[in-house]
Amino acid sequence: MNKMLRRSLIVLSILALAAAAIWWLTRPKPIAVVLHTVGVGRVEASIANTRAGTVEACQRTKLSTISGGRIDYLGAREGDRVKKGQVLLRLWNEDMVAQARLAEAQVATARKQVGEACALADVAEREAERAAQLKTSGFVSVEREDAARSEAKAKRAACESAYSNIKQAEARLQVAQAELKRMVLIAPFDGIVAEVSGELGEISTPSPPGIPTPPAVDLIDDSCLYVKAPMDEVDAPSIKLGQTARITLDAYPGRHFAAHVKRVAPYVVAVEKQSRTVDVEVAFDKPQETGRLLVGYSADAEVVLGVRDKVLRVPTPALLEGKRVLVYRETDGRLEERQLKTGLANWEYTEVLDGLKPGERIVASLEREGVKAGARVMPESAKDR
């Protein structure tokens, strides 16, 4: 009987060991995951543009002559730096120059006529005074004294009329000079010429109303630049003038430029098949640090709404829907789902108010197959952080 019992026990032990071996060999392998150690740091609440923004110039003007004509002079080429008041383009205007010279001559003639007419008026008035004195003494008749007085009045009227002629001549000169200005483009500010439409001898035509045509000269003041970016209409109420912002440029990857909000558009832009947005202008805090930027660069603007320093935080991509995380249990290597109470957040980090402690490790690779609560996992030491 004892032998039978011992044999049964031995058989059962062998079967148990075999079952354990089969389970060990066929058990699910732990899932390799990347873990993040919960720690303390800085968290910002921020919003960013919905579509790419653009580097804009504080001053940019697309100049065209008021009148059309043949280009007679080009004072600048594309890429040239120009000064305020510099002549950029002039149309043929020799006929108008001649008219202006004629008007100047007429002004000079009118001024000389004033001198002559007023001198004659002075002489006539003195003659009238002498005639009046002689009439009192009985040496001149009343008729002669009246004639002298009438002649003096006529001469004075001619003098005043000559002054009116000067004003008319000066007005004609101003008209001629104004016509000359219609044929010339002058730089309204210091800047760089972005584009020139036309060559010497070609005809330059101003844009008719409602028909856009290329400007004769596109002038940019690149000493003052800012970024114009579209923000979602939902975020617009949170954006205020002077708020801290950051600018990133595709042309300078990895760099962030300190900035601030300088303008929020007072209206919403509605474009078909696109979300409604509000244009926000963001100015560089230290433009001298940006180097040479080109107008038209694509840029992104991030407006900072709030900042918290030295707070418990987790990577935002490590959050499951409903503000949950998967915590790694050191005791058995399994994942535990934890509900969090969160505070400020951005695309990179989220503030944790309750639900985690410093030093705990959470899963940062949620996209891997099989990663869920209760799963047995194995940290990737090379990527563990």
C-alpha positions as CSV (number, residue, x, y, z in Angstrom):
1,M,0.0,0.0,0.0
2,N,2.8,2.4,0.9
3,K,4.5,1.5,-2.4
4,M,1.4,2.4,-4.3
5,L,1.1,5.7,-2.5
6,R,4.7,6.6,-3.1
7,R,4.3,5.8,-6.8
8,S,1.2,7.9,-7.0
9,L,3.0,10.8,-5.4
10,I,5.9,10.4,-7.7
11,V,3.6,10.4,-10.7
12,L,1.7,13.4,-9.5
13,S,5.0,15.3,-8.9
14,I,6.2,14.4,-12.3
15,L,2.9,15.6,-13.9
16,A,3.0,18.8,-11.8
17,L,6.6,19.5,-12.9
18,A,5.6,18.8,-16.5
19,A,2.6,21.1,-16.3
20,A,4.7,23.8,-14.7
21,A,7.4,23.4,-17.5
22,I,4.7,23.5,-20.2
23,W,3.2,26.7,-18.6
24,W,6.6,28.3,-18.3
25,L,7.5,27.5,-21.9
26,T,4.1,28.6,-23.3
27,R,3.4,31.6,-21.0
28,P,3.0,35.0,-22.7
29,K,6.3,36.9,-22.9
30,P,6.4,40.3,-21.2
31,I,5.8,43.3,-23.5
32,A,8.8,45.6,-23.8
33,V,7.7,49.1,-22.9
34,V,9.3,52.5,-22.5
35,L,8.8,53.9,-19.0
36,H,8.9,57.5,-17.7
37,T,9.9,58.3,-14.2
38,V,7.5,60.8,-12.7
39,G,9.3,64.0,-11.5
40,V,9.1,67.7,-10.8
41,G,9.5,70.4,-13.4
42,R,8.0,73.3,-15.3
43,V,4.6,73.2,-17.0
44,E,3.1,75.8,-19.3
45,A,-0.4,76.2,-20.7
46,S,-0.2,77.4,-24.2
47,I,-2.0,77.5,-27.5
48,A,-0.5,77.5,-31.0
49,N,-1.6,78.4,-34.5
50,T,-3.8,76.1,-36.5
51,R,-2.0,76.6,-39.8
52,A,1.5,77.9,-40.5
53,G,2.1,81.6,-39.9
54,T,4.2,84.0,-41.9
55,V,7.0,86.4,-41.2
56,E,5.7,89.9,-42.1
57,A,7.3,93.3,-42.3
58,C,6.0,96.2,-40.2
59,Q,6.2,98.3,-43.3
60,R,5.7,97.0,-46.8
61,T,4.3,99.0,-49.7
62,K,3.6,98.1,-53.3
63,L,4.2,101.2,-55.3
64,S,2.7,102.2,-58.6
65,T,2.7,105.5,-60.5
66,I,-0.5,107.4,-60.6
67,S,-0.2,108.0,-64.3
68,G,0.9,105.5,-67.0
69,G,3.8,106.0,-69.3
70,R,7.1,104.8,-70.6
71,I,9.8,104.1,-68.0
72,D,12.6,106.6,-68.5
73,Y,14.7,106.0,-65.3
74,L,15.1,103.1,-62.8
75,G,16.9,104.1,-59.6
76,A,16.9,100.7,-58.0
77,R,17.0,97.0,-58.8
78,E,15.6,94.0,-56.9
79,G,17.7,93.4,-53.8
80,D,19.0,97.0,-53.6
81,R,18.8,98.9,-50.3
82,V,17.3,102.4,-50.7
83,K,16.8,105.5,-48.5
84,K,13.7,107.4,-47.8
85,G,13.2,110.0,-50.5
86,Q,15.3,108.2,-53.1
87,V,13.8,108.2,-56.6
88,L,13.0,104.6,-57.5
89,L,11.4,105.0,-60.9
90,R,10.5,107.9,-63.3
91,L,8.3,107.9,-66.4
92,W,9.0,110.0,-69.5
93,N,7.9,113.5,-68.6
94,E,9.7,116.0,-70.7
95,D,6.5,117.7,-71.8
96,M,5.5,118.2,-68.1
97,V,8.9,119.5,-67.3
98,A,8.5,122.1,-70.0
99,Q,5.1,123.1,-68.6
100,A,6.6,123.4,-65.2
101,R,9.4,125.6,-66.5
102,L,6.8,127.7,-68.3
103,A,4.8,128.1,-65.1
104,E,8.0,129.1,-63.2
105,A,8.7,131.8,-65.9
106,Q,5.1,133.0,-65.6
107,V,5.5,133.4,-61.8
108,A,8.7,135.4,-62.3
109,T,7.0,137.6,-64.9
110,A,4.0,138.2,-62.6
111,R,6.3,139.2,-59.8
112,K,8.0,141.8,-62.0
113,Q,4.7,143.1,-63.1
114,V,3.7,143.6,-59.5
115,G,6.7,145.7,-59.0
116,E,6.0,147.9,-62.0
117,A,2.2,148.2,-61.3
118,C,2.7,149.0,-57.6
119,A,5.4,151.6,-58.4
120,L,3.1,153.3,-60.8
121,A,0.3,153.2,-58.2
122,D,2.6,154.8,-55.6
123,V,3.5,157.6,-58.1
124,A,-0.2,158.2,-58.9
125,E,-1.1,158.5,-55.3
126,R,1.6,161.1,-54.6
127,E,0.4,163.0,-57.7
128,A,-3.2,162.9,-56.3
129,E,-2.0,164.3,-53.0
130,R,-0.1,167.2,-54.7
131,A,-3.2,167.9,-56.8
132,A,-5.3,168.1,-53.7
133,Q,-2.9,170.6,-52.1
134,L,-2.8,172.7,-55.2
135,K,-6.6,172.7,-55.4
136,T,-6.7,174.1,-51.9
137,S,-4.4,176.9,-52.9
138,G,-6.5,177.5,-56.0
139,F,-3.8,176.6,-58.5
140,V,-5.6,173.4,-59.8
141,S,-9.2,173.0,-60.8
142,V,-11.5,170.5,-59.1
143,E,-11.7,168.5,-62.3
144,R,-7.9,168.1,-62.4
145,E,-7.8,167.0,-58.7
146,D,-10.6,164.4,-59.4
147,A,-8.8,163.1,-62.4
148,A,-5.6,162.6,-60.4
149,R,-7.4,160.8,-57.6
150,S,-9.2,158.5,-60.1
151,E,-5.9,157.7,-61.8
152,A,-4.3,156.8,-58.4
153,K,-7.2,154.4,-57.6
154,A,-6.9,152.8,-61.0
155,K,-3.2,152.3,-60.6
156,R,-3.7,150.8,-57.1
157,A,-6.3,148.4,-58.5
158,A,-3.8,147.4,-61.2
159,C,-1.2,146.7,-58.4
160,E,-3.6,144.5,-56.5
161,S,-4.6,142.7,-59.7
162,A,-0.9,142.0,-60.3
163,Y,-0.8,140.3,-56.9
164,S,-3.7,138.1,-58.0
165,N,-1.8,137.2,-61.2
166,I,1.1,136.0,-59.0
167,K,-1.2,133.7,-57.1
168,Q,-2.6,132.3,-60.3
169,A,0.8,131.8,-61.8
170,E,1.9,130.0,-58.5
171,A,-1.2,127.8,-58.7
172,R,-0.4,126.8,-62.2
173,L,3.2,126.0,-61.1
174,Q,1.9,123.8,-58.3
175,V,-0.4,122.0,-60.8
176,A,2.6,121.4,-63.1
177,Q,4.7,120.2,-60.2
178,A,1.9,117.9,-59.0
179,E,1.7,116.4,-62.5
180,L,5.4,115.7,-62.4
181,K,5.1,113.8,-59.1
182,R,2.5,111.6,-60.7
183,M,5.2,110.3,-63.0
184,V,7.8,109.5,-60.2
185,L,8.0,106.9,-57.5
186,I,9.9,108.0,-54.4
187,A,10.8,105.6,-51.5
188,P,8.5,106.5,-48.5
189,F,10.9,104.8,-46.0
190,D,14.3,103.0,-45.8
191,G,14.1,99.5,-47.1
192,I,15.0,96.8,-49.5
193,V,13.5,96.5,-53.0
194,A,11.8,93.1,-53.3
195,E,10.5,93.3,-56.8
196,V,10.6,95.7,-59.8
197,S,8.0,95.2,-62.6
198,G,9.3,96.7,-65.8
199,E,12.5,97.7,-67.6
200,L,13.7,100.9,-69.3
201,G,11.6,101.8,-72.2
202,E,8.6,99.6,-71.2
203,I,5.2,101.0,-70.5
204,S,4.1,101.1,-66.9
205,T,0.3,101.1,-66.3
206,P,-1.4,101.9,-63.0
207,S,-4.0,99.4,-61.8
208,P,-7.6,100.2,-62.9
209,P,-10.2,100.0,-60.1
210,G,-11.0,96.4,-59.3
211,I,-8.3,94.9,-61.6
212,P,-5.1,93.9,-59.7
213,T,-1.9,94.3,-61.6
214,P,1.7,93.8,-60.4
215,P,3.1,96.9,-58.6
216,A,5.9,98.8,-60.3
217,V,8.1,98.5,-57.1
218,D,7.6,96.3,-54.0
219,L,9.4,97.9,-51.1
220,I,10.0,96.2,-47.7
221,D,11.3,97.6,-44.5
222,D,13.0,94.5,-43.1
223,S,14.4,96.3,-40.0
224,C,11.1,95.5,-38.2
225,L,9.5,92.0,-38.6
226,Y,6.8,90.1,-36.8
227,V,4.9,86.8,-37.3
228,K,1.2,86.7,-38.3
229,A,-0.4,83.4,-37.4
230,P,-4.0,82.1,-37.5
231,M,-5.4,80.9,-34.1
232,D,-8.5,78.9,-33.7
233,E,-11.5,81.0,-32.9
234,V,-12.1,78.9,-29.8
235,D,-8.7,80.0,-28.4
236,A,-9.1,83.7,-29.3
237,P,-10.8,84.9,-26.1
238,S,-7.7,83.6,-24.1
239,I,-5.3,85.7,-26.1
240,K,-4.4,89.2,-24.7
241,L,-2.1,91.9,-25.8
242,G,1.4,91.6,-24.3
243,Q,1.2,87.9,-23.4
244,T,4.4,86.0,-23.6
245,A,4.9,84.0,-26.8
246,R,7.5,81.9,-28.6
247,I,8.3,81.8,-32.3
248,T,9.7,78.9,-34.2
249,L,10.9,79.0,-37.8
250,D,11.2,76.2,-40.2
251,A,14.4,77.9,-41.5
252,Y,16.0,77.6,-38.0
253,P,15.0,74.2,-36.7
254,G,15.5,73.7,-32.9
255,R,15.5,77.4,-32.1
256,H,12.9,79.3,-30.2
257,F,12.6,83.1,-30.2
258,A,11.1,85.0,-27.3
259,A,8.2,87.2,-28.3
260,H,5.0,88.8,-27.2
261,V,1.5,89.4,-28.6
262,K,1.3,92.8,-30.3
263,R,-2.2,92.5,-32.0
264,V,-5.3,90.4,-32.0
265,A,-7.5,90.9,-35.1
266,P,-11.0,92.2,-34.2
267,Y,-12.7,89.8,-36.6
268,V,-12.8,86.1,-37.5
269,V,-11.5,84.8,-40.9
270,A,-13.8,82.3,-42.5
271,V,-12.3,80.3,-45.4
272,E,-14.2,77.6,-47.2
273,K,-13.4,74.1,-46.0
274,Q,-11.1,75.4,-43.3
275,S,-11.7,76.2,-39.6
276,R,-12.5,79.7,-38.6
277,T,-9.5,81.5,-37.3
278,V,-8.4,84.8,-35.8
279,D,-5.1,86.4,-37.0
280,V,-2.7,87.1,-34.2
281,E,0.5,89.2,-34.6
282,V,3.5,88.3,-32.5
283,A,6.5,90.5,-32.2
284,F,10.1,89.4,-31.5
285,D,11.4,90.5,-28.0
286,K,15.0,90.6,-29.2
287,P,15.0,91.2,-33.0
288,Q,18.7,91.5,-33.0
289,E,19.1,87.9,-32.1
290,T,17.0,86.6,-35.0
291,G,19.7,87.3,-37.6
292,R,18.7,88.0,-41.1
293,L,15.1,86.8,-41.7
294,L,13.3,86.8,-45.0
295,V,9.8,88.2,-45.3
296,G,7.5,85.3,-46.1
297,Y,9.3,82.6,-44.0
298,S,6.8,80.1,-42.6
299,A,6.6,80.3,-38.8
300,D,4.7,79.0,-35.8
301,A,3.6,81.1,-32.8
302,E,2.9,79.6,-29.4
303,V,1.1,81.9,-26.9
304,V,1.8,81.1,-23.2
305,L,-1.4,81.4,-21.1
306,G,0.0,80.2,-17.7
307,V,3.2,78.9,-16.1
308,R,3.8,76.6,-13.1
309,D,7.3,75.8,-11.8
310,K,8.5,72.9,-9.7
311,V,5.2,70.9,-10.0
312,L,4.7,67.2,-10.5
313,R,4.3,66.5,-14.2
314,V,4.0,63.7,-16.8
315,P,4.4,63.7,-20.6
316,T,1.1,64.6,-22.2
317,P,1.4,61.7,-24.8
318,A,1.5,59.3,-21.8
319,L,-2.1,60.1,-20.9
320,L,-5.0,57.8,-21.8
321,E,-8.4,59.2,-22.6
322,G,-10.1,60.4,-19.4
323,K,-6.8,61.6,-17.8
324,R,-5.6,58.1,-17.0
325,V,-2.1,56.6,-16.9
326,L,-0.6,53.0,-16.8
327,V,1.6,52.7,-13.7
328,Y,4.4,50.0,-13.7
329,R,4.2,47.9,-10.5
330,E,7.7,47.0,-9.4
331,T,6.5,44.0,-7.4
332,D,5.1,41.9,-10.2
333,G,6.0,43.8,-13.4
334,R,2.3,44.4,-14.3
335,L,0.6,47.6,-15.3
336,E,-2.0,49.3,-13.1
337,E,-4.4,51.9,-14.4
338,R,-4.5,55.1,-12.4
339,Q,-6.9,58.0,-12.6
340,L,-5.3,61.5,-12.3
341,K,-6.4,64.9,-11.3
342,T,-4.5,67.3,-13.7
343,G,-3.8,71.1,-13.9
344,L,-2.0,73.1,-16.5
345,A,-1.1,71.2,-19.7
346,N,0.4,71.6,-23.1
347,W,1.4,69.3,-25.9
348,E,4.6,68.3,-24.0
349,Y,3.8,68.1,-20.3
350,T,0.7,67.9,-18.0
351,E,0.6,69.0,-14.4
352,V,-0.4,66.3,-11.9
353,L,-2.4,67.4,-8.9
354,D,-3.3,64.0,-7.5
355,G,-2.9,60.3,-8.4
356,L,0.9,59.9,-8.7
357,K,4.0,60.3,-6.5
358,P,7.5,61.4,-7.5
359,G,9.6,58.4,-8.6
360,E,6.8,56.2,-9.8
361,R,7.1,55.0,-13.4
362,I,4.5,55.2,-16.0
363,V,4.2,53.8,-19.6
364,A,5.3,56.2,-22.3
365,S,4.9,53.8,-25.2
366,L,1.1,53.4,-25.3
367,E,1.0,52.7,-29.0
368,R,2.5,49.2,-28.6
369,E,0.2,46.2,-29.0
370,G,-1.0,44.6,-25.8
371,V,-0.2,47.6,-23.5
372,K,-3.1,47.8,-21.1
373,A,-4.0,47.5,-17.5
374,G,-2.9,44.1,-16.1
375,A,-0.5,43.3,-18.8
376,R,3.0,42.0,-17.8
377,V,5.7,44.2,-19.2
378,M,9.4,44.5,-19.2
379,P,11.1,47.9,-19.2
380,E,13.4,48.8,-22.1
381,S,16.5,49.7,-20.1
382,A,18.1,51.4,-23.0
383,K,15.1,53.7,-23.4
384,D,14.0,53.8,-19.7
385,R,13.9,57.4,-18.6
